[in-house]
Structures are given as structure tokens and as C-alpha cells.
Amino acid sequence: MQQAHKADKIDFIALEPWPGELICAEGRYLEGADEKRAAIFIGPEFGTVTRVDLAAAREAAEADFDVLMPAPSVSTPTPAT
């Protein structure tokens, strides 16, 4: 997952669905020799923090994730008629 700066890029070693209310996936990545867990939720990459973002952060903390990462939603193009 690429963040705003290339140096902040995270290469996941595993990505699995997560049965949460707001968290939709668990990503695992290495930070040095340590394996870390990222809670991934569909939401804006930039902008103002909303109540939904805070609820996702609470859900991630309760599940003992190391970080919370937004995965920007992708709109589906409307077919031409």
C-alpha cells in the first residue's frame, strides 16, 4: 500500500478478510524482523477525521492491531447506455 510518500510504502506479506463491523481486512507486514498487523478499512485517505474513522480506530485497538490504514473506496464506472 502506497502512502503519500514512497518511503512510507508497505508491502503486505498476507492480506485476509476480517469479520469486523468497520474493519474489512487484516494485512500483515514486516517492520524489520517484527511482523505487524494492519487493520484496513474502506475510507478516505485524506481529509477530516469523522466519527466512523474513530469507531474504526476503536475496533482496531480492541482487536490489538498495530496500525489502522484506510483503503480509499473505488467507484465503479456507470456503463454507457
Backbone as ProteinMPNN parsed JSONL, in Angstrom:
{"seq_chain_A": "MQQAHKADKIDFIALEPWPGELICAEGRYLEGADEKRAAIFIGPEFGTVTRVDLAAAREAAEADFDVLMPAPSVSTPTPAT", "coords_chain_A": {"N_chain_A": [[0.855, -1.158, 0.0], [0.678, 2.13, -0.926], [1.562, 5.134, 0.535], [1.372, 8.713, 1.002], [4.03, 9.428, 0.606], [6.724, 7.829, -1.072], [8.557, 6.479, 0.548], [7.042, 5.627, 2.634], [5.763, 3.346, 1.901], [4.08, 0.23, 2.218], [4.608, -3.173, 2.062], [2.593, -5.83, 1.953], [2.696, -9.046, 3.46], [0.751, -10.797, 3.818], [-2.765, -10.834, 3.331], [-5.922, -10.823, 4.514], [-9.484, -11.383, 4.707], [-11.475, -9.68, 7.194], [-13.696, -10.167, 9.854], [-15.036, -7.839, 10.851], [-16.984, -4.961, 11.982], [-16.406, -2.433, 10.891], [-13.755, -2.671, 10.113], [-12.361, -4.234, 7.359], [-10.38, -5.909, 6.458], [-7.379, -7.738, 7.299], [-4.08, -6.95, 7.255], [-0.796, -8.19, 7.015], [2.562, -7.342, 7.687], [6.132, -6.813, 7.452], [8.224, -5.19, 9.752], [11.256, -4.397, 9.96], [12.536, -7.132, 11.617], [10.22, -7.805, 12.809], [6.856, -8.949, 12.732], [3.973, -7.226, 11.835], [0.546, -6.142, 12.334], [-2.004, -4.813, 10.349], [-4.984, -3.041, 10.446], [-7.457, -2.73, 8.068], [-9.585, -0.456, 6.561], [-12.368, 0.699, 4.589], [-12.261, 3.854, 3.44], [-11.684, 7.456, 3.446], [-8.493, 8.554, 2.288], [-7.303, 10.951, 2.838], [-8.21, 13.976, 4.593], [-10.759, 15.233, 6.842], [-11.059, 13.813, 10.073], [-13.603, 11.571, 10.883], [-16.528, 10.502, 12.78], [-16.942, 7.847, 12.119], [-14.366, 7.068, 11.381], [-13.149, 7.215, 13.887], [-14.566, 5.233, 15.235], [-13.708, 3.017, 13.763], [-11.019, 3.065, 14.484], [-11.247, 2.473, 17.2], [-12.306, -0.124, 17.038], [-10.121, -1.394, 15.812], [-8.169, -1.086, 17.792], [-9.299, -2.586, 19.887], [-9.062, -5.111, 18.782], [-6.406, -5.465, 18.869], [-4.662, -4.547, 16.805], [-1.753, -3.24, 15.114], [-1.615, -0.945, 13.519], [-3.896, 1.322, 11.841], [-5.245, 1.484, 8.674], [-6.488, 3.351, 5.982], [-8.233, 2.273, 3.099], [-8.759, 3.656, 0.188], [-11.992, 4.072, -1.2], [-13.191, 2.779, -4.274], [-14.844, 3.947, -7.017], [-17.307, 2.461, -9.09], [-17.418, 2.513, -12.568], [-20.166, 3.826, -14.415], [-22.028, 1.945, -16.706], [-22.179, 2.645, -20.199], [-25.08, 3.702, -21.953]], "CA_chain_A": [[0.0, 0.0, 0.0], [1.492, 3.333, -1.065], [1.067, 6.318, 1.225], [1.677, 9.956, 0.295], [5.446, 9.426, 0.25], [7.185, 6.497, -1.461], [9.27, 5.849, 1.664], [6.043, 5.096, 3.566], [5.101, 2.206, 1.256], [4.033, -1.014, 2.99], [4.406, -4.387, 1.27], [1.961, -6.844, 2.787], [3.082, -10.439, 3.249], [-0.522, -11.523, 3.857], [-3.957, -9.993, 3.37], [-7.059, -11.717, 4.737], [-10.723, -10.719, 5.123], [-11.652, -9.569, 8.641], [-15.138, -10.143, 10.098], [-15.398, -6.722, 11.72], [-18.077, -4.086, 11.577], [-15.818, -1.409, 10.025], [-12.504, -3.213, 9.573], [-12.745, -5.234, 6.354], [-9.275, -6.819, 6.157], [-6.184, -7.734, 8.137], [-2.848, -7.045, 6.479], [0.417, -8.449, 7.807], [3.76, -6.832, 7.03], [7.333, -6.857, 8.285], [8.889, -3.949, 10.119], [12.495, -5.015, 10.406], [12.309, -8.57, 11.781], [8.943, -7.969, 13.504], [5.631, -8.988, 11.946], [2.971, -6.291, 12.337], [-0.804, -6.316, 11.813], [-2.69, -3.582, 9.97], [-6.43, -3.086, 10.247], [-7.746, -1.977, 6.853], [-10.994, -0.108, 6.413], [-12.68, 1.494, 3.412], [-12.493, 5.226, 3.861], [-10.843, 8.445, 2.776], [-7.065, 8.547, 2.611], [-7.008, 12.282, 3.354], [-9.398, 14.719, 4.972], [-11.12, 15.379, 8.238], [-11.405, 12.585, 10.794], [-15.036, 11.527, 11.182], [-16.895, 9.555, 13.839], [-16.739, 6.494, 11.589], [-12.932, 6.812, 11.5], [-12.869, 6.97, 15.307], [-15.124, 3.919, 15.554], [-12.793, 2.033, 13.16], [-9.815, 3.062, 15.329], [-11.611, 1.754, 18.425], [-12.404, -1.538, 16.666], [-8.75, -1.872, 15.576], [-7.483, -1.16, 19.098], [-9.866, -3.711, 20.636], [-8.572, -6.362, 18.184], [-4.949, -5.439, 19.067], [-3.903, -4.262, 15.59], [-0.663, -2.289, 15.312], [-1.94, 0.298, 12.813], [-5.157, 1.398, 11.104], [-4.953, 2.048, 7.357], [-7.638, 3.471, 5.087], [-8.126, 1.857, 1.695], [-9.749, 4.526, -0.484], [-13.012, 3.373, -1.976], [-13.084, 2.962, -5.719], [-16.181, 3.956, -7.604], [-17.483, 1.639, -10.282], [-17.944, 3.341, -13.65], [-21.516, 3.518, -14.888], [-21.978, 1.508, -18.102], [-22.793, 3.53, -21.2], [-26.354, 3.163, -22.467]], "C_chain_A": [[0.901, 1.22, 0.0], [0.818, 4.471, -0.323], [1.471, 7.547, 0.417], [3.127, 9.996, -0.18], [5.89, 7.998, -0.041], [7.87, 5.753, -0.322], [8.305, 5.206, 2.66], [5.293, 3.897, 3.002], [5.182, 0.972, 2.152], [3.755, -2.159, 2.028], [3.84, -5.455, 2.189], [2.488, -8.232, 2.437], [1.851, -11.333, 3.298], [-1.649, -10.503, 3.938], [-5.162, -10.919, 3.426], [-8.304, -10.91, 5.079], [-10.828, -10.712, 6.648], [-13.146, -9.41, 8.912], [-15.605, -9.009, 11.009], [-16.578, -5.933, 11.188], [-17.573, -3.019, 10.6], [-14.506, -1.861, 9.392], [-12.877, -4.322, 8.593], [-11.627, -6.217, 6.044], [-8.159, -6.662, 7.184], [-4.988, -7.898, 7.209], [-1.683, -7.308, 7.409], [1.615, -7.991, 6.995], [4.928, -6.899, 7.998], [7.853, -5.449, 8.511], [10.194, -4.379, 10.763], [12.269, -6.512, 10.461], [10.947, -8.858, 12.424], [7.771, -7.992, 12.53], [4.599, -8.098, 12.618], [1.633, -6.57, 11.667], [-1.429, -4.952, 11.535], [-4.173, -3.855, 9.803], [-6.738, -2.199, 9.05], [-9.242, -1.716, 6.776], [-11.172, 0.755, 5.17], [-13.026, 2.89, 3.895], [-11.545, 6.172, 3.167], [-9.396, 8.376, 3.241], [-6.661, 9.869, 3.254], [-8.302, 12.935, 3.797], [-9.619, 14.721, 6.466], [-11.482, 14.028, 8.847], [-12.882, 12.657, 11.172], [-15.294, 10.554, 12.333], [-16.705, 8.109, 13.394], [-15.26, 6.122, 11.694], [-12.565, 6.493, 12.951], [-13.403, 5.607, 15.743], [-14.24, 2.809, 14.974], [-11.518, 1.941, 13.988], [-10.08, 2.303, 16.628], [-11.681, 0.253, 18.163], [-11.01, -2.143, 16.464], [-7.997, -2.033, 16.894], [-7.989, -2.348, 19.904], [-9.384, -5.053, 20.1], [-7.041, -6.42, 18.214], [-4.149, -5.325, 17.772], [-2.808, -3.252, 15.921], [-0.959, -0.932, 14.676], [-3.309, 0.177, 12.155], [-4.862, 2.112, 9.792], [-6.227, 2.165, 6.534], [-7.294, 2.936, 3.709], [-9.174, 2.675, 0.964], [-10.736, 3.709, -1.302], [-12.858, 3.723, -3.44], [-14.489, 2.926, -6.288], [-16.189, 3.109, -8.872], [-18.051, 2.504, -11.385], [-19.336, 2.874, -14.073], [-21.439, 3.103, -16.35], [-22.699, 2.488, -19.013], [-24.092, 2.874, -21.696], [-26.545, 3.483, -23.908]], "O_chain_A": [[1.794, 1.332, 0.839], [-0.365, 4.741, -0.531], [1.871, 7.42, -0.74], [3.417, 10.535, -1.247], [5.486, 7.064, 0.652], [7.775, 4.529, -0.236], [8.702, 4.341, 3.44], [4.287, 3.477, 3.572], [6.215, 0.703, 2.766], [2.785, -2.122, 1.27], [4.524, -5.931, 3.095], [2.7, -8.551, 1.268], [1.897, -12.487, 2.872], [-1.498, -9.44, 4.541], [-5.399, -11.702, 2.507], [-8.19, -9.847, 5.689], [-10.333, -11.62, 7.315], [-13.8, -8.594, 8.263], [-16.481, -9.212, 11.849], [-17.097, -6.197, 10.103], [-18.23, -2.732, 9.6], [-14.188, -1.478, 8.267], [-13.617, -5.242, 8.943], [-11.877, -7.256, 5.432], [-8.012, -5.628, 7.835], [-4.9, -8.876, 6.466], [-1.594, -6.708, 8.48], [1.689, -8.212, 5.787], [4.742, -7.025, 9.209], [7.915, -4.631, 7.594], [10.242, -4.688, 11.953], [11.856, -7.112, 9.469], [10.563, -10.018, 12.568], [7.693, -7.169, 11.619], [4.374, -8.198, 13.824], [1.575, -7.152, 10.584], [-1.388, -4.054, 12.375], [-4.569, -4.787, 9.104], [-6.326, -1.039, 9.017], [-10.057, -2.629, 6.908], [-10.25, 1.454, 4.748], [-13.968, 3.08, 4.664], [-10.695, 5.745, 2.387], [-9.111, 8.169, 4.421], [-5.78, 9.903, 4.114], [-9.383, 12.488, 3.413], [-8.778, 14.272, 7.245], [-12.135, 13.204, 8.207], [-13.353, 13.66, 11.706], [-14.381, 9.871, 12.797], [-16.349, 7.248, 14.199], [-14.93, 4.992, 12.054], [-11.759, 5.598, 13.206], [-12.764, 4.909, 16.53], [-14.042, 1.777, 15.615], [-10.987, 0.846, 14.176], [-9.215, 1.565, 17.099], [-11.183, -0.548, 18.955], [-10.75, -3.267, 16.893], [-7.271, -3.01, 17.084], [-7.198, -3.047, 20.539], [-9.298, -6.027, 20.849], [-6.448, -7.334, 17.641], [-3.084, -5.929, 17.644], [-2.919, -2.5, 16.889], [-0.598, 0.108, 15.227], [-3.815, -0.925, 11.939], [-4.3, 3.208, 9.786], [-6.968, 1.192, 6.398], [-6.182, 3.131, 3.217], [-10.368, 2.411, 1.107], [-10.356, 2.774, -2.007], [-12.445, 4.828, -3.793], [-15.234, 1.974, -6.06], [-15.21, 3.055, -9.616], [-19.065, 3.17, -11.178], [-19.632, 1.679, -14.082], [-20.853, 3.82, -17.161], [-23.708, 3.082, -18.632], [-24.175, 1.654, -21.836], [-27.56, 3.107, -24.495]]}, "name": "protein", "num_of_chains": 1, "seq": "MQQAHKADKIDFIALEPWPGELICAEGRYLEGADEKRAAIFIGPEFGTVTRVDLAAAREAAEADFDVLMPAPSVSTPTPAT"}
